Amino acid sequence: MLKTTPLNAIHRAAGARMVDFGGWDMPVNYGSQIEEHHAVRRSAGVFDVSHMRSVDLEGKGVRDFLRFALANDVAKLKLPGKALYSCLLDESAGVIDDLIAYYFRDDWFRLVVNAGTADGDIDWLHRLNALAGHGVALRSRDDLAMIAVQGPQAREAFWRAFPETRAATEALVPFQAARVGDDIVVARTGYTGEDGFEVSCPADEVATLWNGVVAAGARPCGLGARDTLRLEAGMNLYGQDMDTGASPFDAGLAWTVDLAGARGFFGRKALEARPRACDFLGLVLEDKGGVLRAHQIVLAERGEGEITSGTFSPTLGVSIALARLPVGTAPGEKVRVQVRDKELAARVVKPPFVRHGKPLI
Amino acid sequence: MNLPPELKYTASHEWARLEADGTVSVGITDHAQEQLGDIVFVEPPKVGRQVAAGESVGVVESVKAASDIYAPLAGEVVANNDELGASPERINADAYGAWMYRLKPADAADLAKLLDSAAYAKASAE
């Protein structure tokens, strides 16, 4: 039995093609994935991301606990509402999950984690909590739903639909959130490389939010467009671009690991001792003859690599990929990719491929 | 389901149409393009290739996935629809207009052995 979000009936009524996404019955598109992709790059789109899990952590030791549990350092979060992206590492510095941590009060943080890893994350956090002894209370917020309104006109669409939220959310900078009701959080975050909000709210209120932003001009978008948008934006997908077999350094996520000072976060020693397995970079297909996809083998100057995510980029009109390449591979290098029975030429680039509607490669 | 009754079909979601010159045009069904989503690349079999019925002869790739295309009949490939190289999205817009390749059938009687629209509708609903 697949799990459903509170918007399931709305998606079906809108003609969505539904797929099993990690045990959730989710819309992959509402017609054309490419049109949905362009809507987000050019105007505004809205995604149901209610399958993602919010986990509240409460107690006076919560900041110290998260400084221990996360590879990025929540000490950077000084203003209520500020957020950061981090990995959760295991004892060998493999990535258990990637998440966003929000600071609301000195005794209250929230983690937003991936759907497929949520239960394992919570078990893991309980173990760390017992180990660290800060006495943090964990609460899985299964009562919340979430939408992402993304695109250059996304915030305007949201404010047209809900003008009463404007005053509280207009001054938000990227990676900052505001609480605009008892349990409604508007965050200037996303997974598309465009401006916009991610909004979480009680499950029974999400249909009002969805219908409001759609009426205000945001196009319903499925997980298909979400994947091409995040890939163009050079953002990793958990389970594909990294997992417990990869350290953050092997997944292009060194920028999310805070090694300043002597902070003893979980997995740090293993991370510092672990040899780098690969360089994580982008590829742009230069030959015709197919589409780059996960698991294709890359032949580079220094040896073999492997694609972890690949697709056709609707914005660039070419195929692009994220790949694990031999250490020392540099942007600009020409490589060959095995696509079925052929070897196609590709160029190594540093992601992102597209940001704020503009090609970067 | 959009299934022109004058065409023949395969369980692997190809359609086949007998042309006036005796060749058979082959494409993928409207149902298949809908399942695949936005199509971004087509590789038909090379002209001159001899193919067997049911043989994997080419590939169609959407944003989402790659999918093999199969020969509905034995025969020789005599033409490719070159327009699809630059505009593969024409398959999404008009699946039965956007033929991928043409075959000269080894035995024209084989066409009668393919599924008709009703049988295909039943097979693809399962």
Interface residues (C-beta under 8 A of the other chain):
Chain A: R17 V28 N29 S32 Q33 I34 G224 T228 K288 G289 G290 V291 R293 T311 F312 P314 S319 R340
Chain B: E34 G37 D38 V40 F41 E43 V59 E61 V63 K64 A66 G85 N92
